[in-house]
Amino acid sequence: MKNSKSVIVCGGGIVGLCTAYYLAREGCTVTIVERHAEGHDHCAIGSSGYVSPSHVIPLAAPGMVWKGLKWMLNSRSPFYIQPRLDTELMRWGWHFWRASTHRRVARAAPILRDLCLHSQGLFEELNDVTGDKSEYRRDGLLNLCRTQQGLDDEANGLARIANELGVEARVLDATQTAALGLGVKLDIAGSVYFPIDAHLTPARFTTALTALLKEMGVRFQWSTTIYGWRNVGRRIAAAQTTAGDLIADEFVLSGGSWSSGMIAGLGLRMPMQAGKGYSLTLPNPRFRITKPFILKERRVAVTPMGDTLRFGGTMEIAGHQDRVRPERVEQIIAGALAYLPELTPADFAGVKPWFGYRPVSPDGLPYVGRFARYANLTAACGHAMLGVTLAPGAGRLVAEVICERKPSVDLTLLNPDRYS
Ligand SMILES: Cc1cc2nc3c(=O)[nH]c(=O)nc-3n(C[C@H](O)[C@H](O)[C@H](O)COP(=O)(O)OP(=O)(O)OC[C@H]3O[C@@H](n4cnc5c(N)ncnc54)[C@H](O)[C@@H]3O)c2cc1C
């Protein structure tokens, strides 16, 4: 039976767009409220575009706390936390520390796998619906390791866990990696290859999806900022916005790394940090790379996107600071030069760095589901490094929650109240 609810989706990034799609398909009357104008930049736009079920280990994993503490003092490190006196950051760090155990990772990994596989299936359906405009390709993904130590760690860590969870991971030496014909010379000890992974050009995907949503009757309220809420008891009556109060039956929180700030006035606690990342896109690369890969020790992701080639990476927990830190961009370039001997600094000349803020929860699991305190407010945020991969899945799950159907994936660990 078709649903007749009106729903306001608060935030028009990739998660908000996908959520609007599944709600509209259910028959809901959907409005997306987005503070920026149409065609705006958002976190998926400059991302690496991976749709990657191989990412079964959350950021909060054993060893990361010590690495993080060591890297904290070095703004050139792949994972940089800017030391600052901020109670939100301290609370987030405390929960991150508590989540970084073998037991918690063993609990989170199967959920991440289920979410990723569910979402990848939906991506493939959506790709058909949008007429293959997003350049979605299931070409696999390689984690390239420059040293034997790095390869052994990867084989005994991620590859072992992925295989145990049924996500195929093949450990390859340098010759076997070269035999895959990646289209570029590599200076590596070997790699771990995940054949199931896919990639796409995110801007093409969100543009095609926006056009589809308009055809489906979804309303866009561009250039409108949500700054508060009007509630009546346990229900949200309206979102207070720069365009006046907007009323609906249901509200979805999809404000990315701004989500926890958006609900601060409601007395809800949902720890979140903005994990800034950068990317550099070469418009006319000198070589055609055939499969995406991650430069493991440097944590740089390389993705062929149509005729272009993108290098993305770094995680900088320093709040929303809209400025480029040159040393972090230099680290991406230095990492790329170390693995790809044919590449030169001149390849990056004139390329403008892009940056975006990943919405990072402390335990590496997103927040998806209803808040206990408000009967008509549902979270769809906190997807961190997996927001592209998980966007269709999150959207579908939110639509199932709002339309009171059994969610396709167990939402217990994704409860947005888990830190309340
Ligand atoms: C360098 C980099 C590489 C990445 N690579 C990958 C990858 O390969 N694969 C992958 O799966 N993920 C990747 N990610 C992560 C992924 O891009 C994000 O997790 C995802 O895009 C987050 O989407 P979102 O819709 O939740 O948030 P956002 O894109 O941040 O969207 C939130 C929207 O809400 C709006 N908003 C905020 N506050 C308000 C308000 N008060 N009123 C109205 N609107 C508001 C914002 O303007 C924004 O448009 C990468 C990220 C980075 C930075």
The ligand as an SDF file (V2000), in Angstrom:
LIG
                    3D

 53 58  0  0  0  0  0  0  0  0999 V2000
   38.4410   12.7180    0.3970 C   0  0  0  0  0  0  0  0  0  0  0  0
   37.2210   11.8770    0.6390 C   0  0  0  0  0  0  0  0  0  0  0  0
   37.0990   10.6570   -0.0010 C   0  0  0  0  0  0  0  0  0  0  0  0
   35.9830    9.8390    0.2290 C   0  0  0  0  0  0  0  0  0  0  0  0
   35.8650    8.6760   -0.4640 N   0  0  0  0  0  0  0  0  0  0  0  0
   34.7910    7.8680   -0.2440 C   0  0  0  0  0  0  0  0  0  0  0  0
   34.6460    6.6590   -0.9880 C   0  0  0  0  0  0  0  0  0  0  0  0
   35.4580    6.3340   -1.8600 O   0  0  0  0  0  0  0  0  0  0  0  0
   33.5870    5.8610   -0.7250 N   0  0  0  0  0  0  0  0  0  0  0  0
   32.6660    6.1740    0.2450 C   0  0  0  0  0  0  0  0  0  0  0  0
   31.7630    5.3830    0.4680 O   0  0  0  0  0  0  0  0  0  0  0  0
   32.7560    7.3460    0.9290 N   0  0  0  0  0  0  0  0  0  0  0  0
   33.7860    8.1880    0.7140 C   0  0  0  0  0  0  0  0  0  0  0  0
   33.9070    9.3620    1.3950 N   0  0  0  0  0  0  0  0  0  0  0  0
   32.9100    9.6890    2.4290 C   0  0  0  0  0  0  0  0  0  0  0  0
   31.6220   10.2220    1.8070 C   0  0  0  0  0  0  0  0  0  0  0  0
   31.9380   11.1630    0.8160 O   0  0  0  0  0  0  0  0  0  0  0  0
   30.7470   10.8620    2.8910 C   0  0  0  0  0  0  0  0  0  0  0  0
   30.5650    9.9440    3.9560 O   0  0  0  0  0  0  0  0  0  0  0  0
   29.3820   11.2180    2.3370 C   0  0  0  0  0  0  0  0  0  0  0  0
   29.4970   11.9670    1.1770 O   0  0  0  0  0  0  0  0  0  0  0  0
   28.5570   11.9570    3.3910 C   0  0  0  0  0  0  0  0  0  0  0  0
   27.3240   12.2820    2.8080 O   0  0  0  0  0  0  0  0  0  0  0  0
   26.1800   13.0050    3.6320 P   0  0  0  0  0  0  0  0  0  0  0  0
   25.0430   13.1970    2.7100 O   0  0  0  0  0  0  0  0  0  0  0  0
   25.9560   12.2580    4.9000 O   0  0  0  0  0  0  0  0  0  0  0  0
   26.8270   14.4050    4.0950 O   0  0  0  0  0  0  0  0  0  0  0  0
   27.1130   15.7510    3.2450 P   0  0  0  0  0  0  0  0  0  0  0  0
   27.5950   15.4660    1.8940 O   0  0  0  0  0  0  0  0  0  0  0  0
   27.9720   16.5850    4.1190 O   0  0  0  0  0  0  0  0  0  0  0  0
   25.6750   16.4020    3.0980 O   0  0  0  0  0  0  0  0  0  0  0  0
   25.0510   17.0620    4.1610 C   0  0  0  0  0  0  0  0  0  0  0  0
   24.2590   18.1980    3.5570 C   0  0  0  0  0  0  0  0  0  0  0  0
   23.5150   18.8370    4.6050 O   0  0  0  0  0  0  0  0  0  0  0  0
   23.5320   20.2170    4.3650 C   0  0  0  0  0  0  0  0  0  0  0  0
   23.2800   20.9050    5.6320 N   0  0  0  0  0  0  0  0  0  0  0  0
   24.0780   20.9020    6.7360 C   0  0  0  0  0  0  0  0  0  0  0  0
   23.5500   21.6500    7.7120 N   0  0  0  0  0  0  0  0  0  0  0  0
   22.3940   22.1460    7.2120 C   0  0  0  0  0  0  0  0  0  0  0  0
   21.4000   22.9880    7.7500 C   0  0  0  0  0  0  0  0  0  0  0  0
   21.4800   23.4800    9.0000 N   0  0  0  0  0  0  0  0  0  0  0  0
   20.3320   23.3120    6.9770 N   0  0  0  0  0  0  0  0  0  0  0  0
   20.2320   22.8120    5.7200 C   0  0  0  0  0  0  0  0  0  0  0  0
   21.1500   22.0040    5.1530 N   0  0  0  0  0  0  0  0  0  0  0  0
   22.2200   21.6720    5.9000 C   0  0  0  0  0  0  0  0  0  0  0  0
   24.9240   20.4930    3.8270 C   0  0  0  0  0  0  0  0  0  0  0  0
   24.9990   21.7030    3.1260 O   0  0  0  0  0  0  0  0  0  0  0  0
   25.1630   19.2660    2.9480 C   0  0  0  0  0  0  0  0  0  0  0  0
   24.7830   19.5000    1.6140 O   0  0  0  0  0  0  0  0  0  0  0  0
   34.9820   10.2390    1.1570 C   0  0  0  0  0  0  0  0  0  0  0  0
   35.0880   11.4850    1.7760 C   0  0  0  0  0  0  0  0  0  0  0  0
   36.1820   12.3020    1.5360 C   0  0  0  0  0  0  0  0  0  0  0  0
   36.2730   13.6420    2.2100 C   0  0  0  0  0  0  0  0  0  0  0  0
  1  2  1  0
  2  3  1  0
  2 52  2  0
  3  4  2  0
  4  5  1  0
  4 50  1  0
  5  6  2  0
  6  7  1  0
  6 13  1  0
  7  8  2  0
  7  9  1  0
  9 10  1  0
 10 11  2  0
 10 12  1  0
 12 13  2  0
 13 14  1  0
 14 15  1  0
 14 50  1  0
 15 16  1  0
 16 17  1  0
 16 18  1  0
 18 19  1  0
 18 20  1  0
 20 21  1  0
 20 22  1  0
 22 23  1  0
 23 24  1  0
 24 25  2  0
 24 26  1  0
 24 27  1  0
 27 28  1  0
 28 29  2  0
 28 30  1  0
 28 31  1  0
 31 32  1  0
 32 33  1  0
 33 34  1  0
 33 48  1  0
 34 35  1  0
 35 36  1  0
 35 46  1  0
 36 37  1  0
 36 45  1  0
 37 38  2  0
 38 39  1  0
 39 40  1  0
 39 45  2  0
 40 41  1  0
 40 42  2  0
 42 43  1  0
 43 44  2  0
 44 45  1  0
 46 47  1  0
 46 48  1  0
 48 49  1  0
 50 51  2  0
 51 52  1  0
 52 53  1  0
M  END
$$$$
